[in-house]
Amino acid sequence: MNTEVNKPAASVILPVYNAGKYLDEAIESILAQTFTDFELLLLNDGSTDGSLKRLEYFAARDSRCKVHTSANRGLVGTLNEGVRLAQGDILFRMDQDDISHPERFEKQMRYLAEHPECVLVGSRVLLIDPDGMPIMEMGDRMAHDEIDEGLSWGGAFVFHPAIAMRKSAVQQIGGYRAEYEYADDLDLFLRLAEVGKLTNLPDVLVRYRQHTSSMSYAGRDRQFKSILAATADARRRRNLDVNTVPEGMWSAKGAVSTISDVHRKWAWWALASGNLATARKYAWKAFLKNPFNLENIKTCACVLRGH
């Protein structure tokens, strides 16, 4: 058998660690893609719940699913193992709790085929809460220059679970780097921007689930330090002044630090996006957590008025 002839066009890298109730929906959204020429690498990173059994169920059901199990080594090591195992020339990222729209792969594969200079294509995303309720859409920078400029000051202008990228480019830059564990995606994007073009499609192609325990909200200080280190490293590579923090640099100042803060932020985001039911849900949650906080009272009042 000629393995080159039979290899898939794309590989989906899906790290799994104690995925819980969201795993089935995430995998089902991949298997339901209109573009079908891919392998789904289900990378079990030492799960201690029932995740492995679910992965084995999907592998028995669909031959595109390939289960790989290792002792727990963390996200960066798991992602690099996925890159190494991938047979496809295009790598899709997917997280264990997100949902890909059926046409996601088809649209991103077509874009990469038509734009050989592009090494990574993302999309707009819809942020959803743990229950799947809509919070807001994000991802308004489409062109390479505006994405790269935003990344250079630590902004979230490419969303990791919504990307497709060329394996050759990822290998060229050396893959993910463990020294930027809490900003490994940002570091990867900045280095990819130095060997090719980055873009986002204007379509919402992923429902991106938010959790108060996720890295975006937990370990903020460690994440901030990793972001500073990754952007400083990029400035050195680009012969720019390392000591000058780009204007608008994301900072820890004012960053959310409590569950009440997170819920209040989600309430405002949802209200601004017209998702009133979600806004009321999280304004009330924030208020119950801290009923004497003036910001929580203000948020509740605005949400009750609907504006």
N, C-alpha and C positions, 0 to 999 in steps of 0.2 A: 504493500500500500504506500502510495506517495503522500507523506504527511503534509508536504507543502500544498498539494492540490486540495487536500481535505481539511486544512486548518481553517478555523472561523475567521471572518473578516474583523471581528471585534471581540474583546474580552471585557467582562464586567467584573470589577473588583469590589467585593462586598464583605468587609470585615464584620465578624459577628462575635459579640461577647455578651452573654446573658441578655439576649434581645427581648425576652418576655413576649407580651401580647402583640407587639407590632410586627414581628418578623414575617408572619405569613402574608400580610398585606403588602409588605415591601417586596417580597419575592414574587408574589402574584403579579404585581405591577410590571415587573421585568419580563416575566414569561408571557405577558399579554401584549408586548410590543409589536407594532406593525412591521418593523424590521426584525428579522428572525435569525440572521446569520451571525450568531454570537455564542460564546461559552459564558456561563455564569460561575465565577470562582467564589464559592462559599467558604470563606476563610475563618474557621472556628478557632478563636484565640483563647483556648482553654476555658470555655464556658462551663459553669458549674450548675446551671439550671437545665431545662429540657431543650435548649436550643439545638444541640447536636442531633437529637432525635428528629426534630422538625427538618433540619437540613438533609438528613438521610431520607426522609419521606419525599422531599422534593427531588432528590437525586434519583430515587427509584421511579419517580413519576415522569421525569423529563431528562433525557440524556444530555442536554446542554448544561445541566447542573453538575458541578464537580466539587465535592467536599474535600477540604484539606484541613486537618486538625493539628494543632501544635500546643505545647505548653504556653501559658500566658506570657506574651512578650511585649504587649502594648501596641498602640495603633501604628506607629511609624514602622516598626519591624514587620508587622502584618501587611502593611501597604507595599513595602518593598518586596516582600515575598510574592504578593500578587503580581507585581510588575515582572518579576522573574519567571513566574509560572505562565503568564499570559502568552497565548499563541497568536492572538489577533494583533494586527498593526495599529488598531485604534483601541484605546483604553477608556472605558466608561467607569466613573465612580458612582457608587450608590451606598447609602447608609441603611442600617438595619431597621430604621423607624420612619423612613421617608417614603413617598409615593411618587413614582414616575408616571407621567401621562403617557398614554399608549403610543403617541406619535413622536415621543422624545428622540429615540434612537434614529428613526428615519430622518428627521429634520437635521439632526447634528451630523449624521453620516453624509448626507447630501451636501451640507455646507462645507465640510472638510474636503470632500471630493472636488468641489468647485473652487476651493480656495487653498491651493497647495502651500501658500505662504503662512497659513494659519496653523499653529501647533496646538491651540486649545480653544474650544468653543463651549461657552456656558449658556445660560438662559436666565430669564427672569424667573422668580420663584414666588410661591404663595406661602407665607408663614402660617402654620396652623398650630393650635395648642395641643396638649397631650390627648385631648378627646377628638381632635380632628376639626375643630371649629376654626373658621378663617380669622386671621389677625390682620394681615396686610400683605400686599404685593411688594416685592423689592427687586432691584436690579435695573437701574435706569441708564447705566453707562454701557454703550454698545461698541464703540470704536476703540481700537488698540491704545491710542495715545491717552484718551481720557481714563481708560481702565488702568493703564500703567501708572499714570499720575496719581490716581486714587490709591493704588496699592503701595506706592512709594511712601505714603504717610500712614500706612497701616489700615486703610479703609477696607471694608468688606464689599468689594465690587465684583468679585467672582465667587460663586458659591460652590464649595467643594463637592457636595453630592449631586450637583447639576452639570458637571463638566464631562466633556469627551476630549481626549488629547492623544497625540501621536506617540506611540511607544518609543519610536526612535529618538524623539526629542527628550522624553523623560530619561532614557538611558544616556543620552548625550550629556545631560547636566548632572548625572549621578544619582537620580532618584530623590527620595525624601531624606532629610537629614535629621538625625536624632537630637542634635544640639539645639534644634528649634522645635522641641516636642510640642509646645503649646501654641506654636504658630507655624507648624510644618507645612500647612497648605499655602500660607502667605509666602513663605520662603520659596516654595516650589514655583508658585506663580511668577514671582519676581525674576527667578532665574530662567523660566521658560520665555518670559518677555524679552530676554536678551538673545534668544536664538530664533525667534519667530514672532508671529502676531497672535494676540489674544482678542477674542471677541465674545459678545453675548448676543444670543438671538432675542428678538423682542417678545417672543411667546413665553407664557408661563408654562414650563414643562415639568416642574417638580413641586410637589407639596412638601414643604420643608418644616418638619415638626420641631417645635421648641419645647424645652424642658427647663425648669428652674435648676436642675442638677447638671445641666450640660456645661461643657467647657466655656461657653460664652458667658455663663453666669457664675460658675464655680472657679476658684483659683484665679481670680482676676489679676492679682499682683504678679503671679508667675506668667500669666499670659501677656500682660503688659510688658514685662521684661523681655520676653521672647520676641514680641513685636518690635520693640526698640532694637534688639540685637539683629533681627532679620533685615530691617530697613537700613540700619547702619552698615551692615555687610553689603547690601546692594549698592549703597552710595560709594563704598570703597571700590567695588568692582567697576563702577561707572565713573570713577575719578571725580566724584563730587565731595563737597565738604561734609565730612562725617559729623562734625560738631554742630552743624546747622540742622535743626529739626524742621522738616518741611512744614509750611504753613497749614494749619488745620489738623496737625497730627493728632490722631486718636490718643487720648490720655486717660489715665486712671482717675483723674479729677472728675468728680461727679458721676463716676461709674456706679451702676446699680450694685448694691451690696447685700440687700436683704430680699426675702421672698416678697415682702410687701412692695418694695421698689420695683421688682420685676413685674408684678401684677399691675401696678399702677401704669408702668410704661406700656404694657400690652393693652391696657384699657384705652390709653390715649391713641396708640397706633390704630386700634380697631375702630375707634370713634372717627378718626380722621379718614379712614377708608370706607366708612359707611357700614361697618359690621357691628351694628348696634347691640345685638344679642351678646356677642363676645365682649364688647366694651362694658356692658352692664355686669356680666359675669365677673370680670376681673376688677372692676371698680369696687364691687361689693366684697370680693375676696381681700383686696387691699385694705378696705375699711375694717373688715372683721379682724385682720391681723393687727391693725394699729388704728383704732377708732379716734384717737386724739391727735393724729397727725393732720395738720391743716391741709397739706397737699392731697391726702386721701379724701378729706371732706370736700375739697374743691373738685376733685375728679368725679366723685359721686354726684355732686350737684350738676356738673356739666353733662354727664352721661344721662342722668335722669331727664334733662332738658333735650337731649339728643343732639347737642352741638356745643 
